[in-house]
Amino acid sequence: MTKTIVAIAAVLMLTACNATQRGAAVGAGVGAAGGAIVTGTPGGAAIGAAAGGLAGALIGRATEDGKCRYRNRRTGRVYIEDC
C-alpha cells in the first residue's frame, strides 16, 4: 500500500513539470533501471540515470513549443504565454 501511495505522489508531482523536466525525470528513471539491469551495479545505474536524464531532457525540449502554462493561485484560472 505504501509503494502505491509513493508512486501516485510521484506521478502527481510530474504533472506540474514542463516537457523538458518530465522528459528528464522519466529518462533518468528508465536509464537507471536499464543500467542496473545491464550491469547489476549501482555505478551502472547511476550512469544509466545520467544518460537517460540527458536524453530525456533533450527529447522533452524538442517537443516544447515555447509556451508555458501558468495558473493563478487565487482564481485557479490557467493561461498560456511565452516562456
TORPA-4810 file (N, C-alpha, C, O; in nm, 3 decimals):
<nodes>
NODE_1_0.081_-0.119_0.000_0.000_0.000_0.000_0.086_0.126_0.000_0.056_0.223_-0.069_M
NODE_2_0.194_0.123_0.079_0.283_0.239_0.086_0.348_0.267_-0.049_0.361_0.383_-0.089_T
NODE_3_0.387_0.161_-0.119_0.450_0.179_-0.251_0.353_0.243_-0.349_0.392_0.325_-0.432_K
NODE_4_0.227_0.206_-0.341_0.127_0.263_-0.429_0.109_0.412_-0.402_0.100_0.492_-0.496_T
NODE_5_0.105_0.450_-0.277_0.089_0.590_-0.241_0.209_0.672_-0.288_0.193_0.782_-0.340_I
NODE_6_0.329_0.617_-0.271_0.450_0.686_-0.316_0.449_0.700_-0.469_0.485_0.806_-0.521_V
NODE_7_0.408_0.597_-0.540_0.402_0.603_-0.686_0.302_0.707_-0.734_0.330_0.781_-0.828_A
NODE_8_0.186_0.712_-0.671_0.085_0.811_-0.708_0.136_0.952_-0.681_0.116_1.043_-0.762_I
NODE_9_0.202_0.972_-0.566_0.257_1.103_-0.534_0.362_1.145_-0.636_0.367_1.262_-0.675_A
NODE_10_0.446_1.051_-0.679_0.549_1.083_-0.778_0.487_1.123_-0.911_0.533_1.218_-0.975_A
NODE_11_0.384_1.054_-0.953_0.316_1.087_-1.079_0.250_1.225_-1.068_0.256_1.303_-1.163_V
NODE_12_0.188_1.253_-0.956_0.123_1.383_-0.939_0.224_1.497_-0.941_0.193_1.606_-0.990_L
NODE_13_0.343_1.474_-0.887_0.445_1.579_-0.891_0.489_1.609_-1.035_0.523_1.723_-1.066_M
NODE_14_0.489_1.509_-1.120_0.530_1.531_-1.259_0.429_1.613_-1.337_0.464_1.669_-1.441_L
NODE_15_0.306_1.622_-1.292_0.206_1.698_-1.366_0.236_1.848_-1.365_0.189_1.920_-1.452_T
NODE_16_0.313_1.894_-1.268_0.347_2.037_-1.260_0.470_2.071_-1.342_0.509_2.188_-1.348_A
NODE_17_0.532_1.974_-1.403_0.656_1.996_-1.478_0.626_2.027_-1.625_0.522_1.990_-1.677_C
NODE_18_0.722_2.095_-1.689_0.709_2.115_-1.834_0.765_1.992_-1.905_0.811_1.899_-1.840_N
NODE_19_0.761_1.992_-2.037_0.801_1.875_-2.114_0.949_1.839_-2.093_0.983_1.721_-2.089_A
NODE_20_1.035_1.938_-2.079_1.177_1.911_-2.058_1.199_1.843_-1.924_1.273_1.745_-1.915_T
NODE_21_1.135_1.893_-1.821_1.151_1.835_-1.687_1.093_1.695_-1.680_1.153_1.605_-1.621_Q
NODE_22_0.975_1.675_-1.740_0.915_1.541_-1.742_1.004_1.444_-1.818_1.025_1.332_-1.773_R
NODE_23_1.055_1.488_-1.932_1.142_1.401_-2.011_1.267_1.362_-1.936_1.311_1.247_-1.941_G
NODE_24_1.325_1.458_-1.865_1.446_1.429_-1.787_1.415_1.331_-1.674_1.493_1.239_-1.649_A
NODE_25_1.304_1.351_-1.605_1.269_1.261_-1.494_1.240_1.119_-1.542_1.290_1.022_-1.484_A
NODE_26_1.162_1.108_-1.646_1.129_0.976_-1.700_1.254_0.911_-1.758_1.279_0.792_-1.735_V
NODE_27_1.333_0.987_-1.831_1.457_0.934_-1.889_1.554_0.886_-1.783_1.618_0.782_-1.799_G
NODE_28_1.565_0.961_-1.674_1.655_0.921_-1.565_1.607_0.792_-1.500_1.688_0.704_-1.468_A
NODE_29_1.478_0.781_-1.480_1.424_0.658_-1.421_1.444_0.536_-1.509_1.486_0.430_-1.462_G
NODE_30_1.415_0.552_-1.635_1.433_0.441_-1.729_1.581_0.407_-1.745_1.619_0.290_-1.750_V
NODE_31_1.665_0.510_-1.753_1.808_0.487_-1.765_1.867_0.418_-1.644_1.952_0.330_-1.658_G
NODE_32_1.822_0.456_-1.524_1.870_0.392_-1.402_1.830_0.245_-1.398_1.910_0.159_-1.362_A
NODE_33_1.705_0.218_-1.434_1.659_0.079_-1.436_1.737_-0.003_-1.539_1.781_-0.114_-1.511_A
NODE_34_1.754_0.055_-1.657_1.830_-0.015_-1.762_1.975_-0.038_-1.722_2.029_-0.147_-1.743_G
NODE_35_2.039_0.064_-1.665_2.178_0.049_-1.622_2.194_-0.054_-1.512_2.292_-0.129_-1.511_G
NODE_36_2.099_-0.059_-1.421_2.104_-0.158_-1.313_2.084_-0.299_-1.367_2.149_-0.393_-1.321_A
NODE_37_1.993_-0.314_-1.462_1.968_-0.446_-1.519_2.088_-0.494_-1.599_2.128_-0.610_-1.587_I
NODE_38_2.145_-0.407_-1.680_2.255_-0.447_-1.767_2.382_-0.477_-1.689_2.447_-0.579_-1.712_V
NODE_39_2.418_-0.388_-1.595_2.545_-0.405_-1.524_2.530_-0.474_-1.389_2.622_-0.543_-1.344_T
NODE_40_2.417_-0.457_-1.324_2.397_-0.516_-1.193_2.471_-0.442_-1.082_2.489_-0.496_-0.973_G
NODE_41_2.515_-0.320_-1.110_2.590_-0.243_-1.010_2.525_-0.106_-0.990_2.458_-0.054_-1.080_T
NODE_42_2.545_-0.047_-0.872_2.494_0.089_-0.850_2.559_0.191_-0.944_2.494_0.288_-0.985_P
NODE_43_2.685_0.171_-0.977_2.753_0.262_-1.070_2.689_0.259_-1.208_2.674_0.362_-1.272_G
NODE_44_2.652_0.140_-1.252_2.584_0.128_-1.381_2.448_0.197_-1.380_2.407_0.258_-1.479_G
NODE_45_2.379_0.186_-1.266_2.250_0.253_-1.254_2.268_0.404_-1.257_2.188_0.475_-1.317_A
NODE_46_2.374_0.454_-1.191_2.400_0.599_-1.189_2.433_0.650_-1.329_2.384_0.756_-1.369_A
NODE_47_2.515_0.577_-1.402_2.550_0.618_-1.538_2.427_0.612_-1.628_2.406_0.702_-1.710_I
NODE_48_2.346_0.509_-1.613_2.222_0.499_-1.690_2.127_0.613_-1.660_2.062_0.666_-1.750_G
NODE_49_2.119_0.651_-1.531_2.031_0.762_-1.493_2.079_0.893_-1.554_1.998_0.972_-1.602_A
NODE_50_2.210_0.916_-1.553_2.264_1.039_-1.611_2.239_1.043_-1.762_2.195_1.145_-1.815_A
NODE_51_2.268_0.933_-1.829_2.249_0.929_-1.975_2.100_0.940_-2.010_2.062_1.013_-2.102_A
NODE_52_2.016_0.869_-1.937_1.872_0.875_-1.963_1.813_1.012_-1.934_1.727_1.060_-2.007_G
NODE_53_1.860_1.075_-1.826_1.812_1.209_-1.793_1.848_1.310_-1.900_1.765_1.394_-1.937_G
NODE_54_1.971_1.302_-1.949_2.014_1.393_-2.055_1.935_1.371_-2.183_1.887_1.466_-2.245_L
NODE_55_1.920_1.245_-2.222_1.845_1.214_-2.344_1.698_1.256_-2.329_1.640_1.312_-2.421_A
NODE_56_1.640_1.228_-2.213_1.501_1.265_-2.190_1.480_1.415_-2.193_1.379_1.463_-2.246_G
NODE_57_1.574_1.491_-2.135_1.564_1.637_-2.137_1.574_1.691_-2.279_1.500_1.783_-2.316_A
NODE_58_1.662_1.635_-2.358_1.676_1.680_-2.497_1.551_1.650_-2.578_1.505_1.732_-2.656_L
NODE_59_1.496_1.531_-2.558_1.374_1.495_-2.630_1.257_1.582_-2.583_1.178_1.629_-2.665_I
NODE_60_1.247_1.602_-2.453_1.139_1.686_-2.400_1.148_1.829_-2.449_1.047_1.890_-2.483_G
NODE_61_1.271_1.883_-2.454_1.290_2.020_-2.501_1.251_2.034_-2.648_1.198_2.137_-2.689_R
NODE_62_1.277_1.931_-2.726_1.244_1.936_-2.868_1.094_1.937_-2.892_1.048_1.982_-2.997_A
NODE_63_1.017_1.889_-2.795_0.872_1.884_-2.813_0.801_2.008_-2.761_0.680_2.021_-2.781_T
NODE_64_0.872_2.098_-2.694_0.809_2.220_-2.642_0.789_2.321_-2.753_0.866_2.329_-2.848_E
NODE_65_0.684_2.399_-2.739_0.652_2.498_-2.842_0.687_2.640_-2.799_0.651_2.736_-2.868_D
NODE_66_0.758_2.656_-2.687_0.795_2.789_-2.640_0.685_2.857_-2.560_0.696_2.976_-2.529_G
NODE_67_0.581_2.784_-2.528_0.471_2.837_-2.448_0.469_2.767_-2.313_0.502_2.649_-2.302_K
NODE_68_0.431_2.841_-2.211_0.420_2.785_-2.077_0.278_2.805_-2.025_0.211_2.903_-2.058_C
NODE_69_0.233_2.712_-1.943_0.101_2.721_-1.880_0.121_2.776_-1.739_0.202_2.724_-1.663_R
NODE_70_0.047_2.878_-1.706_0.052_2.938_-1.573_-0.086_2.929_-1.509_-0.188_2.939_-1.577_Y
NODE_71_-0.087_2.910_-1.379_-0.214_2.905_-1.306_-0.214_3.014_-1.200_-0.121_3.026_-1.120_R
NODE_72_-0.321_3.093_-1.201_-0.340_3.194_-1.099_-0.386_3.124_-0.972_-0.494_3.065_-0.969_N
NODE_73_-0.305_3.131_-0.867_-0.336_3.057_-0.744_-0.463_3.107_-0.676_-0.532_3.030_-0.609_R
NODE_74_-0.493_3.233_-0.693_-0.610_3.289_-0.627_-0.739_3.248_-0.697_-0.835_3.208_-0.632_R
NODE_75_-0.741_3.258_-0.830_-0.863_3.230_-0.904_-0.866_3.090_-0.964_-0.974_3.039_-0.995_T
NODE_76_-0.750_3.026_-0.981_-0.744_2.894_-1.042_-0.742_2.898_-1.194_-0.736_2.793_-1.259_G
NODE_77_-0.748_3.018_-1.250_-0.751_3.033_-1.397_-0.616_2.993_-1.455_-0.511_3.031_-1.403_R
NODE_78_-0.619_2.917_-1.565_-0.498_2.876_-1.635_-0.486_2.957_-1.762_-0.582_2.970_-1.837_V
NODE_79_-0.367_3.012_-1.786_-0.344_3.085_-1.910_-0.209_3.048_-1.967_-0.121_3.000_-1.895_Y
NODE_80_-0.193_3.069_-2.097_-0.073_3.028_-2.170_-0.007_3.151_-2.226_-0.071_3.235_-2.288_I
NODE_81_0.125_3.162_-2.203_0.205_3.275_-2.254_0.343_3.223_-2.293_0.378_3.109_-2.263_E
NODE_82_0.419_3.308_-2.359_0.558_3.273_-2.393_0.637_3.251_-2.265_0.618_3.320_-2.165_D
NODE_83_0.726_3.153_-2.269_0.810_3.124_-2.153_0.917_3.229_-2.134_0.997_3.219_-2.041_C
</nodes>
